[in-house]
């Protein structure tokens, strides 16, 4: 391969910037080959190449609802109920008000429901707003690249507008989520090394696949939808260090961009079929070196997995810590956090990395990302109620003082390993009494999965201060019978505010 002096300089500069010369050379070769094709008067070959997006598109479009294992369908029903509960909590956050104000300024046809609001808007902004609401409390299911907050809101909007049934809705959720989950699993260091936010860069693929299925796209058009979605993927992790609102808005944007990608493809807009494996595609752009073929390894309904849930409104890494502390407090009702002399948290590197060690957060999101601060909040408050982790907790001088004193120790052998634990909290009291709390797998994880009854309990706990009991019961029963619903508009509209 001949490389010009100009290209050689570009490769040299890119290498200094941390991009491998091999990757740049490969990209140059691909661009040259593409230029040569164009010069010969031919269009670029897309139809004959069985790209990764083409294989994913076939799986999403050709899998019937009847092909989905019943346990998988039932497990994803819990995600629908859980996402609605989390969205109600998110609706009480100041971010919901700010986002809705902007949506009102932008306008839009009032065809879709916004959770716990009387405001209605178009499908795109409904996906954006509801995705942000579900993402705000930090308790949306992390499974399948956070399909709970990027697929659920997108298909809520389309299913309401087009009056689709519950089986179509569930199939789109499960299969769309599988697309993003596979892309997430095949990447290396996307979030921890490259600095991108996983659901922000994988979520558009998931939402596009799900909406594309609901729209009845054919394989060719679905490939374009996924190509457009990949070209729209974006979202940096930098928000974690200051607790900025982007964490939640990334999820809403992913839902919106994925939905719009499917609509654009349906109208004839073309996207790159090699958006995943190409020289300038997803894996070369967002991931450390990996084998893109992992995306389609063992692709089929037998590989589908039940989703996990988050029991508390905190980061995934802190679920066990909060659970252990709240369990201890329930057994020791006389415990007073003001009498603590020393607190030590031992846990894996992921829980102790820089983005999780802020000592003086200024926002709720910043607090929820911080290991020491969330530990302090759990010691002072009962955050099984998500509304208890609020801005008042962030400002509380006692919580802030304790958070700064908590000691963090990186350890790979902490927790009750036999029960899925990975952390340990040591509490030393002023009178010399000492308590060691080994963590274990929390309800909702693969080791301790949620049932629909568990989802009901969480739904009632989380919404009791937000919506009437009658509305809560109606929504629970609607989701319970989701596969029998003929018009999803009835369920989605039941999430609107009744006041």
ABEGO torsion letter per residue (X at the ends): XBBBAAAAAAAAAAAAAGBBAAAAAAAAAAAAAAAAAAAAGBBBBAAABBBAAAAAAAAAAABBAAABBAAAAAAAAAAAAAAAAAAAAAAABAAAAAAAAAAAAAEEBBABBBBGBABBBBAAAAAAAAAAAAAAAGABBABGGGAAAAAAAAAAAAAAAAGBBAAAAAAAAAAAAAAAAAAAAABBGAAAAAGBBAAAAAAAAAAAAAAAAAAGBBAAAAAAAAAAAAAABBEBAAAAAAGBAAAAAAAAAAAAAAAAAAAAAAAGBBBBAAAAABAABAAAAABBBBBAAAAABGBEAAABBBBBBBABBBBAAAAAAAAAAAAAAAABAABBAAABABBBBBBBAAAABAAAABABBABAAAAAABAAAAAAAAAABBAABAAABBAAAAABAAAAAAAAABBBBBBAABEBAAAGBABBBBBBBAAGBBBBBBBBBBBGBAABBBBAAAAAAAAAAAAAAABBAAAAAAAAAAAAAAAABABAAAAAAAABBAX
